Amino acid sequence: MIGCVGTLIVATRGADGPGEVILSVRGTREAFLARSDEPLPKGTNVLVVGVRGARTVIVEPWTEMVTTELFS
């Protein structure tokens, strides 16, 4: 599960409590509790960086990198 990217459907509150994230697992979409160091708003794309138990993941904000090659 580490390395998966998902979207928060419930905001995280940092140390004050978890949110909820939708992840694609074995071809199906599943909801997991999501914990983060800082509060993250609903709709944030996140990267799973850790797992805590069977249904809780540790997440960080994720911005997909776009690369552009310049040819002259």
C-alpha positions as CSV (number, residue, x, y, z in Angstrom):
1,M,0.0,0.0,0.0
2,I,2.9,2.3,0.6
3,G,3.4,4.4,-2.6
4,C,-0.3,4.4,-3.5
5,V,-1.8,7.7,-4.4
6,G,-5.4,8.6,-3.4
7,T,-7.8,11.5,-2.7
8,L,-9.0,12.6,0.7
9,I,-12.8,12.4,1.0
10,V,-12.7,13.6,4.6
11,A,-10.1,16.3,5.6
12,T,-7.3,15.2,8.0
13,R,-6.8,17.3,11.2
14,G,-3.2,16.6,11.8
15,A,-2.6,15.6,15.4
16,D,-6.3,16.3,16.2
17,G,-7.5,13.3,14.2
18,P,-7.7,11.3,11.0
19,G,-9.5,11.9,7.8
20,E,-10.5,9.4,5.1
21,V,-8.9,8.5,1.8
22,I,-10.0,6.5,-1.2
23,L,-7.3,4.2,-2.6
24,S,-7.4,1.7,-5.4
25,V,-6.5,-1.7,-3.9
26,R,-6.5,-4.9,-6.0
27,G,-8.6,-3.2,-8.7
28,T,-11.3,-1.9,-6.3
29,R,-11.7,1.5,-4.6
30,E,-11.6,1.2,-0.8
31,A,-11.8,3.8,2.0
32,F,-9.1,4.0,4.7
33,L,-8.5,6.2,7.7
34,A,-5.8,8.7,6.8
35,R,-3.5,10.4,9.2
36,S,-1.1,13.2,8.4
37,D,1.3,15.5,10.3
38,E,-0.5,18.7,9.2
39,P,-4.2,19.2,8.5
40,L,-5.1,18.5,4.8
41,P,-8.3,19.6,3.2
42,K,-10.9,17.3,1.5
43,G,-10.0,16.8,-2.1
44,T,-6.2,16.8,-1.6
45,N,-4.3,14.2,-3.6
46,V,-2.1,12.3,-1.1
47,L,0.7,9.7,-1.2
48,V,0.7,6.8,1.3
49,V,4.0,6.9,3.2
50,G,3.2,4.5,6.0
51,V,0.7,2.0,7.3
52,R,-0.7,1.8,10.9
53,G,-2.8,-1.3,11.4
54,A,-5.1,-2.9,8.8
55,R,-7.3,0.2,7.9
56,T,-5.1,3.2,8.7
57,V,-2.5,4.9,6.4
58,I,-0.1,7.7,6.9
59,V,-0.3,10.3,4.1
60,E,1.5,13.3,2.7
61,P,0.3,15.8,0.1
62,W,1.1,14.6,-3.4
63,T,1.6,16.7,-6.5
64,E,2.0,14.8,-9.7
65,M,5.3,15.8,-11.3
66,V,5.0,16.9,-14.9
67,T,8.2,16.9,-16.9
68,T,8.7,18.8,-20.1
69,E,11.5,18.2,-22.5
70,L,12.6,21.1,-24.6
71,F,14.0,20.5,-28.0
72,S,15.8,23.2,-30.0
